[in-house]
Amino acid sequence: MSEKQISQKAKSRKWKAGIGAVGIAVCILIALAHYQSRKTVTLELGTFAGSNWNVANADSCVIIDAAIEKFQKSHKGMKVHYYSGIPKSDYSEWLSQKMLKGETPDVFMVLADDFDKMVSLGMFSNLDGMIEEDDSFDREKYFSTALSYGERDNHQYALPYETVPTLMFVNKTLLTKEGFSVPESTWTWEHLLRICERVTKDTDGDGRIDQFGTYNYDWTEAAYSNGGILFDEDGTISYINSEQVAEAVKFVESLNGFNDGEKVTQDDFDSGNVAFMPLSFAEYRTYKSYPYKIKKYTNFQWDCITLPAGPSGDNISEVNSLLIGISDKSEHKKLAWEFLKTLTYDEEIQMEIFRKSQGASVLKSVTGSKTAEEILKQDTEESDKIIDNELLSSVIENGMVTPRFANYEDALALAEGEVSKIYEDEKNIDSSLKIAKITLEHFLNQ
């Protein structure tokens, strides 16, 4: 064989070897890709579009998307999927259908009215073990009120994602005109009563009251700030005839008495003719920011403070929280726990609550930070006093968390109806509340 033939044969062997090596590499890459595809885990997230607090929010999914991106970066091979565009009004039904089909999301938001029912049905993973085993997790970083919202029978079934306290809306312009300053955070019922008595009047001389002290200040809010509660945790006993609640019902009756039979409306407040109105922190933030501030309350300056304290209570109000839990049926509970922490425990994600939502962070360090306070100052007129982070943190931490048994909303509506009849028919409050207690407990235990 010639030297040239030998050379060509050698080249042919090298070429075939090269082709073989490429083929092997391709096979390896295909095998790896197949392995990776099998290794990829997808977590399903249940969430809804819009705000939990019934105010406008065009950025409801921005925080979720940021949390998913951060989680996926730190957990290679992980994906989180959710269905977008589900309205809050349809979410409970959507989630129920998913559960009935055995397709419960691994991690899901739960509305307050659904929590107790889902706990009783065993839909949640009990988080106690995950919390105890995770050395990086400290439950003390949460506001106690927000964390307790996800508890039932001393077990943690969900973690809070966002929280909203109730505050008192104050018409600063009206108070100044009538010779009052905005009350301090330690003000009392007596202070509110004194102001309302002075500001409630007929301003145009037509014989009808047209300037009022309060709008929508309810006896339940007065009861909470007087140390009163309406029901026990299990929803079997009513305390509507307790001394604290009875005092609250009488106090609101006194406030309403200044109006001389005139019905106060939202329009009265919007027109600048009411001094005080309770509202949620989410509403405060919505109306403080552009463009809402040019549509509402443009003819007067306003602010928010605590609710007044009753003789047996303190300057506290109801605190509500949006919860997120892990499905008891999830096949990826450890990963679901890590994602749940990203949503509710990660300070960077929780700061987005202030930037992209209307509530407050459930973490003390975030809500109490100067960064959060600076965010609250945005889109606010210089003449308006801002809720400082110390006050906001105090209102949340010391707030009232109402029980959330299965038929709580119906029981509350029945209680409100019973008190409304007392006001309308001018009945004796003490004896009528005793009868209301019997009516409520019959409903609760039927």
C-alpha positions in Angstrom: 0.0 0.0 0.0 1.4 3.4 -1.0 2.2 6.1 1.5 -0.7 8.2 0.0 -3.2 5.4 0.5 -2.1 4.9 4.1 -2.5 8.6 4.7 -6.0 8.7 3.2 -7.1 5.7 5.3 -5.8 7.3 8.5 -7.8 10.5 7.7 -10.9 8.4 7.1 -10.5 6.7 10.5 -10.1 10.1 12.2 -13.1 11.5 10.4 -15.3 8.5 11.4 -14.0 8.8 14.9 -14.9 12.5 15.0 -18.4 11.7 13.7 -18.7 9.1 16.3 -17.6 11.5 19.1 -20.1 14.1 17.9 -22.8 11.5 17.8 -22.0 10.4 21.3 -22.0 14.0 22.5 -25.4 14.6 20.9 -26.8 11.6 22.6 -25.4 12.7 25.9 -26.9 16.2 25.5 -30.3 14.6 24.6 -30.1 12.3 27.5 -29.2 15.2 29.9 -32.0 17.4 28.5 -34.5 14.5 29.0 -33.2 14.0 32.5 -33.5 17.7 33.3 -37.0 17.8 31.8 -38.0 14.9 34.1 -36.2 16.6 37.0 -38.0 20.0 36.6 -40.7 20.5 39.2 -43.7 22.8 38.7 -45.4 24.3 41.7 -49.0 25.4 41.2 -50.0 28.7 42.8 -53.6 29.7 43.5 -54.1 33.5 43.4 -56.6 36.1 42.2 -56.4 39.3 40.2 -57.0 42.7 41.8 -56.9 43.8 45.4 -58.0 41.8 48.4 -59.2 45.1 50.0 -61.8 46.1 47.3 -59.8 49.0 46.0 -58.4 49.6 42.5 -55.1 47.8 41.9 -53.7 47.4 38.4 -50.4 45.8 39.7 -51.8 42.9 41.6 -49.6 40.3 39.9 -46.4 42.3 39.8 -45.4 41.2 43.3 -46.3 37.6 42.6 -44.2 37.7 39.4 -41.2 39.2 41.3 -41.5 36.5 43.9 -41.6 33.7 41.3 -38.6 35.1 39.5 -36.6 35.3 42.7 -37.6 31.8 43.8 -36.8 30.2 40.4 -33.4 31.9 40.3 -32.4 30.3 43.7 -34.1 27.0 42.9 -32.8 25.7 39.6 -35.1 23.2 37.9 -38.1 24.8 39.6 -41.1 26.5 37.9 -44.1 28.2 39.4 -47.3 28.4 37.4 -50.5 30.3 38.1 -53.7 31.2 36.3 -54.0 34.9 35.9 -57.1 37.0 35.6 -59.3 35.2 38.2 -61.4 37.9 39.9 -61.6 37.8 43.7 -65.3 37.4 43.5 -64.8 34.1 41.6 -61.7 32.9 43.4 -63.4 30.9 46.2 -65.5 29.0 43.7 -62.5 28.4 41.4 -60.4 27.1 44.3 -63.3 24.9 45.5 -63.6 23.3 42.1 -59.9 22.7 42.0 -60.1 20.9 45.3 -63.0 18.8 44.2 -61.1 17.7 41.1 -58.1 16.8 43.2 -56.1 19.6 41.6 -55.5 21.8 44.6 -52.6 24.2 44.0 -49.5 23.5 46.0 -49.5 27.0 47.4 -52.7 29.1 47.5 -54.1 32.3 48.8 -57.1 31.9 51.0 -59.8 34.6 51.7 -60.6 35.3 55.4 -64.1 33.9 55.1 -62.9 30.6 53.7 -60.0 29.9 56.2 -61.9 28.2 59.0 -63.9 26.0 56.6 -60.8 24.9 54.8 -59.0 24.1 58.0 -62.0 21.9 59.1 -61.9 20.1 55.8 -58.2 19.4 56.1 -57.2 21.3 53.0 -54.0 22.9 54.6 -50.7 21.4 55.6 -50.1 22.0 59.3 -47.0 24.3 59.2 -45.9 23.7 62.8 -43.3 21.1 61.8 -41.9 23.1 58.9 -41.6 26.2 61.2 -39.8 24.2 64.0 -37.4 22.5 61.6 -36.4 25.6 59.7 -33.6 27.3 61.6 -33.7 30.3 59.1 -37.3 31.0 60.1 -38.3 33.2 63.0 -42.1 33.7 63.6 -41.3 36.7 65.8 -40.5 38.7 62.7 -44.2 38.8 61.8 -46.7 41.1 63.5 -48.5 38.9 66.0 -51.9 40.0 64.8 -51.1 39.1 61.2 -49.6 35.7 62.1 -52.5 34.8 64.4 -54.8 35.3 61.4 -53.5 32.0 60.1 -53.8 30.1 63.3 -56.6 27.7 64.4 -56.6 25.7 67.6 -53.0 26.7 68.4 -51.7 25.4 65.0 -50.3 27.5 62.2 -52.1 26.6 58.9 -51.2 29.6 56.8 -48.8 32.6 56.8 -49.9 36.2 56.3 -49.0 37.9 53.0 -50.4 41.4 53.4 -52.2 43.2 56.3 -54.6 46.1 56.6 -55.7 47.8 59.8 -58.7 50.2 60.2 -57.9 53.9 60.9 -59.9 57.0 61.4 -60.2 59.4 58.5 -60.1 63.1 59.7 -61.3 66.2 57.9 -58.5 68.6 59.0 -60.1 71.6 57.3 -63.4 71.2 59.1 -61.8 70.7 62.5 -59.6 73.8 62.0 -62.6 75.9 61.0 -64.4 74.8 64.2 -61.4 75.5 66.4 -60.0 72.0 66.8 -56.7 70.4 66.0 -56.3 66.8 64.8 -56.6 64.5 67.9 -53.5 62.7 69.2 -53.2 59.0 68.8 -54.2 58.5 72.5 -57.6 60.3 72.2 -60.8 58.9 73.8 -64.5 58.6 73.3 -65.1 61.7 75.4 -62.8 63.6 73.0 -64.7 62.4 70.0 -68.1 63.1 71.6 -67.0 66.7 72.5 -65.9 67.4 69.0 -69.0 65.9 67.3 -71.3 67.9 69.6 -69.6 71.1 68.5 -69.2 70.5 64.8 -72.7 69.0 64.2 -74.9 72.0 63.1 -77.0 73.7 60.5 -74.6 75.8 58.5 -76.9 77.3 55.9 -79.8 78.3 58.1 -82.5 76.1 56.5 -83.4 74.3 59.7 -81.7 71.0 58.8 -78.4 69.7 60.1 -75.9 69.7 57.2 -72.5 69.3 59.0 -71.8 66.2 60.9 -69.4 64.6 63.4 -69.1 61.0 62.0 -70.1 58.9 59.1 -69.9 55.1 59.2 -68.5 54.9 62.7 -70.1 51.7 63.8 -70.8 50.2 67.2 -68.6 47.2 66.4 -65.6 49.5 66.0 -66.5 51.2 69.2 -66.8 47.8 70.9 -63.3 46.7 69.8 -61.7 49.9 71.1 -63.6 49.3 74.4 -62.2 45.9 75.0 -65.3 44.1 73.7 -65.6 41.0 71.5 -68.8 39.8 69.8 -68.2 36.0 69.7 -65.9 33.3 71.0 -63.4 31.6 68.8 -65.6 28.6 68.1 -68.6 30.6 67.1 -70.9 29.1 69.7 -71.2 32.0 72.3 -72.1 35.6 71.8 -70.9 38.4 74.0 -73.2 41.1 72.5 -74.7 41.9 75.9 -71.4 42.3 77.7 -70.7 45.6 79.5 -68.0 46.6 77.0 -70.3 46.1 74.0 -73.3 47.7 75.6 -71.3 50.8 76.4 -70.3 50.9 72.7 -73.8 50.6 71.5 -74.9 53.4 73.8 -71.9 55.6 72.8 -72.7 55.4 69.1 -76.4 56.1 69.9 -75.2 59.3 71.6 -73.2 60.3 68.6 -76.1 59.7 66.2 -78.3 61.7 68.5 -76.5 64.9 67.5 -77.7 64.5 63.9 -81.4 65.2 64.8 -82.7 62.4 62.5 -80.6 63.4 59.4 -79.0 60.4 57.6 -75.3 61.0 57.0 -74.1 59.8 53.6 -70.8 59.2 51.8 -71.5 62.3 49.7 -71.6 64.4 52.9 -68.1 63.3 53.7 -66.9 63.7 50.2 -68.2 67.2 50.2 -66.2 68.1 53.3 -69.2 68.2 55.7 -68.2 65.3 58.0 -65.4 65.4 60.6 -64.6 61.7 61.0 -65.0 58.4 59.0 -63.3 55.1 59.7 -61.7 53.4 56.7 -59.1 50.8 56.0 -55.4 51.5 55.5 -55.9 50.3 51.9 -58.5 53.0 51.3 -56.2 55.6 52.9 -53.4 54.7 50.5 -55.7 54.6 47.5 -57.2 58.0 48.1 -53.8 59.5 49.0 -52.3 58.5 45.6 -52.7 59.9 42.1 -55.2 59.9 40.3 -57.6 59.2 43.1 -56.8 62.3 45.1 -58.0 64.5 42.2 -61.3 62.7 42.2 -62.1 62.5 45.9 -61.8 64.9 48.8 -60.3 67.8 46.8 -61.9 70.6 48.7 -60.4 69.8 52.1 -57.3 68.4 53.7 -57.5 65.2 55.6 -55.5 62.7 57.6 -55.7 59.4 59.4 -55.3 58.6 63.1 -56.1 55.8 65.5 -59.7 55.1 66.6 -60.7 56.7 69.9 -60.3 54.5 73.1 -63.3 53.6 75.2 -63.3 53.6 79.0 -62.5 49.9 79.1 -60.2 49.7 76.1 -57.5 51.3 74.0 -56.9 53.0 70.7 -57.2 49.8 68.7 -59.1 48.7 65.7 -59.7 45.6 63.6 -56.8 44.2 61.6 -57.4 42.0 58.5 -54.8 39.9 56.7 -54.5 38.0 53.4 -53.3 34.5 54.0 -51.3 31.9 52.0 -51.1 28.2 52.8 -49.8 24.9 51.5 -52.1 22.2 50.3 -52.2 19.0 52.3 -52.2 17.1 49.0 -49.0 18.8 47.7 -46.3 16.4 46.6 -43.6 19.0 47.0 -44.2 20.4 50.4 -40.6 21.3 51.1 -40.3 23.3 48.0 -43.8 24.8 48.6 -42.5 25.9 52.0 -39.6 27.7 50.5 -41.8 29.5 48.0 -44.3 30.4 50.8 -41.4 32.0 52.6 -40.4 33.9 49.5 -43.9 35.4 49.3 -44.4 36.2 53.0 -41.0 36.2 54.7 -38.6 37.7 52.2 -38.0 41.4 53.0 -37.3 42.4 49.4 -40.6 40.9 48.2 -42.5 42.2 51.2 -41.3 45.8 50.5 -43.1 45.5 47.2 -46.3 45.4 49.1 -45.8 49.1 49.8 -44.7 49.8 46.3 -47.3 47.8 44.3 -50.2 47.2 46.6 -52.3 49.2 49.1 -51.8 47.2 52.3 -48.8 47.0 54.7 -46.1 44.3 55.0 -46.7 41.6 57.6 -43.0 41.9 58.6 -42.2 44.3 61.4 -38.8 45.2 59.9 -40.4 46.2 56.6 -43.4 48.1 57.8 -41.2 49.8 60.5 -38.5 50.8 58.0 -37.7 54.3 56.7 -37.9 52.9 53.2 -41.6 52.1 53.7 -42.2 55.5 55.3 -40.6 57.2 52.3 -42.9 55.2 49.9 -45.9 56.3 51.9 -44.8 59.9 51.4 -44.9 59.6 47.6 -47.8 61.3 45.8 -48.7 63.1 49.1 -49.2 66.8 49.5 -46.6 68.5 51.7 -49.4 69.9 54.0 -50.7 66.4 54.7 -49.4 64.5 57.7 -48.1 61.1 56.9 -48.8 58.0 59.0 -45.3 57.4 60.4 -44.0 53.8 60.5 -44.0 53.8 64.3 -47.7 54.6 64.5 -48.6 52.2 61.7 -46.7 49.4 63.3 -48.3 50.0 66.6 -51.8 50.0 65.1 -51.1 46.7 63.4 -49.4 44.9 66.3 -51.9 46.0 68.9 -55.0 45.6 66.7 -58.1 43.4 67.1 -58.3 40.1 65.2 -61.9 38.9 65.0 -62.8 35.2 65.0 -63.3 33.6 61.6 -65.5 30.6 62.2 -67.5 29.2 59.3 -70.6 31.4 59.5 -69.0 34.4 61.0 -70.1 36.9 58.3 -73.7 35.7 58.7 -73.5 36.0 62.5 -72.1 39.5 62.3 -74.8 40.6 59.9 -77.4 39.2 62.2 -75.8 41.1 65.2 -75.7 44.3 63.2 -79.4 43.9 62.2 -80.3 43.4 65.9 -78.6 46.6 66.9 -80.0 48.5 64.0 -83.5 47.6 65.2 -82.6 48.8 68.7 -81.6 52.2 67.3 -84.6 52.4 64.9 -87.2 51.4 67.5 -85.5 53.3 70.3 -85.5 50.2 72.5 -83.9 49.8 75.9 -80.3 48.8 75.0 -79.5 46.6 77.9 -82.6 44.4 77.8 -82.6 44.3 74.0 -79.0 43.1 73.9 -79.9 40.2 76.2 -82.5 39.2 73.8 -80.1 39.6 70.9 -77.7 37.3 72.7 -80.3 34.5 72.8 -81.1 35.1 69.1 -77.5 35.0 68.0 -76.6 31.9 70.0 -79.7 30.1 68.6 -78.4 30.9 65.2 -74.8 29.9 66.0 -75.7 26.5 67.4 -78.5 25.4 65.1 
